[in-house]
Amino acid sequence: MSIKDVVRDLLTGKDGATHDLGRWSWAGSWIAVIGHSVWAAVSHAAVDVMQLAQALAVVAGAHGVALFAKKDTEPPKE
């Protein structure tokens, strides 16, 4: 399995072909939180690992609930 396949599976619905806005939102949020932490570290600012972990947990939890709530609306796997 290539990296392209993994990324496609993360960003598409059950069918593996239809892009999912909820999953794209999750990826963007995750990148924003990690990007902010990297920027703070590069700028020699303090990075509180506990706050980083909490922020990532909130993003994962909120998007997990959103994806669970819309699971019945995804195109079926063929």
LOPA-898870 format. One line per field, with one value per residue (C-alpha): residue number from 1; residue in three letters; chain; x, z, y. Coordinates in nm, 4 decimals. Layout:
N
lofi: NUM; ...
marlum: ALA; ...
dolo: A; ...
east: X; ...
up: Z; ...
north: Y; ...
***
This chain:
78
lofi: 1; 2; 3; 4; 5; 6; 7; 8; 9; 10; 11; 12; 13; 14; 15; 16; 17; 18; 19; 20; 21; 22; 23; 24; 25; 26; 27; 28; 29; 30; 31; 32; 33; 34; 35; 36; 37; 38; 39; 40; 41; 42; 43; 44; 45; 46; 47; 48; 49; 50; 51; 52; 53; 54; 55; 56; 57; 58; 59; 60; 61; 62; 63; 64; 65; 66; 67; 68; 69; 70; 71; 72; 73; 74; 75; 76; 77; 78
marlum: MET; SER; ILE; LYS; ASP; VAL; VAL; ARG; ASP; LEU; LEU; THR; GLY; LYS; ASP; GLY; ALA; THR; HIS; ASP; LEU; GLY; ARG; TRP; SER; TRP; ALA; GLY; SER; TRP; ILE; ALA; VAL; ILE; GLY; HIS; SER; VAL; TRP; ALA; ALA; VAL; SER; HIS; ALA; ALA; VAL; ASP; VAL; MET; GLN; LEU; ALA; GLN; ALA; LEU; ALA; VAL; VAL; ALA; GLY; ALA; HIS; GLY; VAL; ALA; LEU; PHE; ALA; LYS; LYS; ASP; THR; GLU; PRO; PRO; LYS; GLU
dolo: A; A; A; A; A; A; A; A; A; A; A; A; A; A; A; A; A; A; A; A; A; A; A; A; A; A; A; A; A; A; A; A; A; A; A; A; A; A; A; A; A; A; A; A; A; A; A; A; A; A; A; A; A; A; A; A; A; A; A; A; A; A; A; A; A; A; A; A; A; A; A; A; A; A; A; A; A; A
east: 0.0000; 0.1469; 0.1272; -0.1139; -0.3521; -0.3333; -0.4071; -0.6954; -0.8426; -0.8169; -0.9899; -1.2640; -1.5804; -1.6571; -1.6456; -1.2860; -1.3702; -1.6000; -1.4123; -1.5570; -1.5695; -1.5732; -1.2508; -1.0868; -1.1923; -1.0404; -0.7114; -0.7006; -0.7704; -0.5066; -0.2494; -0.3382; -0.2875; 0.0404; 0.1549; 0.0943; 0.2985; 0.5836; 0.5761; 0.5897; 0.8833; 1.0741; 1.0063; 1.1596; 0.8278; 0.7189; 0.5194; 0.3068; 0.2816; -0.0250; -0.2129; -0.1030; -0.2348; -0.5634; -0.6058; -0.5422; -0.7858; -1.0560; -1.0043; -1.0118; -1.3162; -1.5208; -1.4538; -1.5066; -1.8527; -1.9272; -1.8239; -2.0250; -2.3333; -2.3189; -2.2132; -2.5480; -2.5214; -2.2000; -2.2107; -2.2013; -1.8838; -1.9065
up: 0.0000; -0.1049; 0.0709; -0.2003; -0.1094; 0.2611; 0.1991; -0.0349; 0.2276; 0.4935; 0.2814; 0.1058; 0.2224; 0.2492; -0.1269; -0.1477; -0.4333; -0.3037; -0.1276; 0.2140; 0.3400; 0.7020; 0.6548; 0.4707; 0.7598; 1.0071; 0.8155; 0.7871; 1.1569; 1.2522; 1.0258; 1.1687; 1.5300; 1.4561; 1.2301; 1.5050; 1.7486; 1.5002; 1.4321; 1.8041; 1.8496; 1.5554; 1.6903; 2.0243; 2.2047; 2.4723; 2.3485; 2.6197; 2.5267; 2.7476; 2.5643; 2.2299; 2.3311; 2.4492; 2.1254; 1.9138; 2.1300; 2.0859; 1.7075; 1.6897; 1.9158; 1.7451; 1.3973; 1.5075; 1.6369; 1.3152; 1.0972; 1.3112; 1.2834; 0.9028; 0.8494; 0.6978; 0.4266; 0.2720; -0.0634; -0.0170; -0.0773; -0.4022
north: 0.0000; 0.3338; 0.6690; 0.7845; 0.5004; 0.5848; 0.9540; 0.8643; 0.6315; 0.9039; 1.1693; 0.9705; 0.7984; 0.4267; 0.3819; 0.5084; 0.7448; 1.0195; 1.2984; 1.3771; 1.7357; 1.6149; 1.4220; 1.7132; 1.9387; 1.6938; 1.6863; 2.0659; 2.1111; 1.8555; 2.0264; 2.3691; 2.2567; 2.0800; 2.3646; 2.6180; 2.4095; 2.3727; 2.7472; 2.8196; 2.5814; 2.7303; 3.0804; 2.9732; 3.0096; 2.7686; 2.4694; 2.3149; 1.9477; 1.9009; 2.1775; 2.0312; 1.6885; 1.8406; 2.0369; 1.7274; 1.5285; 1.7930; 1.7962; 1.4154; 1.3889; 1.6599; 1.5299; 1.1711; 1.2602; 1.4522; 1.1578; 0.9166; 1.1398; 1.1386; 0.7765; 0.6801; 0.9458; 0.8103; 0.6333; 0.2545; 0.0567; -0.1328
***
